[in-house]
Amino acid sequence: MSNTTLKNLQNLFDRWEKKMNKDEFGSFFRDGIECKHSEEYDNVQEEQERYNKWDNATKKILFIAKDPNITNWGTSNGDQTKGASGFCDGNRRLDKYSKCRYLYITSFLEENKPEFDSIDMDKKHIIEFFKDFPYAWLNIKKSGGGSARIDAEIEKHLNDYGDLLLEEIEILKPDIIISLGSFYSPNIFNAPKLEEKLKEWKQAGKPILYNAYHPSAVGRGRGYKKMYESLIKIS
């Protein structure tokens, strides 16, 4: 049986990609639900399983990032779950990213946020954790980018495709949204097509918005404890 969330996202991405190609933006990366490290992301059953786990999750957590960082990935098109937001697989950068996502997610799994020193940071444990815990990954700009943020490009995508980005969020129905990096709060939801929705969310009390360091900030004078403590509620 096909998953409705997945089906709706695929329909959205088809429309989004067509509009972007018309605007001559080039490459298009599809993001969405990630759960379980696997080389078989093209396997339909595995993909359905990821989305079923998301639909049944007691806590749905969505990350918002700038764009797919395709530096050194050797690809210009495809499914973002195969790219820079992957899982621990021996790549040091991905290990770092996975640990940060794991820390941020851990903040919300218990009634009270656990102390950093009590969190199991063993790599094998984190890999096992992500086999069962789904999370959503959303890029503002769906075309590939590099490690540096280009604010003008992000702002253009928010203005041109903010309605589609909002539709993606509403399809996923997250409980918590974590925006990664200094640009995103308050800039993301100040875009004309999103600021009214932010007011609705604040009134409804859901989803709750947070801001945190992007995982790439690890090692720039910030350890994992500093990253964990950077999570700030913004609505």
Number of C-alpha atoms within 10 A of each C-alpha: 5 11 14 14 20 19 14 15 19 15 11 18 19 13 12 18 19 13 14 18 12 10 10 9 14 14 16 23 21 23 23 23 22 25 24 20 17 15 8 11 15 11 10 10 12 15 18 18 15 22 25 18 18 25 18 10 14 10 17 22 25 25 22 20 20 27 23 27 20 18 14 8 10 8 11 15 16 15 14 25 21 20 20 17 19 20 26 20 14 8 10 10 17 19 17 19 21 21 20 23 20 20 22 19 20 15 18 15 12 8 7 8 10 13 11 16 8 7 12 11 14 9 14 10 10 19 20 12 14 18 14 14 19 25 24 20 20 23 21 21 23 27 22 22 18 13 12 8 14 13 11 9 15 21 17 13 19 24 15 16 19 21 14 18 22 16 15 19 19 10 16 22 18 20 15 18 23 27 26 20 18 12 16 20 17 13 13 22 18 14 17 13 19 17 15 12 13 19 13 12 15 14 10 10 12 16 20 18 20 19 23 22 21 20 19 15 17 18 10 7 7 11 11 18 14 14 19 21 15 15 18 14 12 13 15
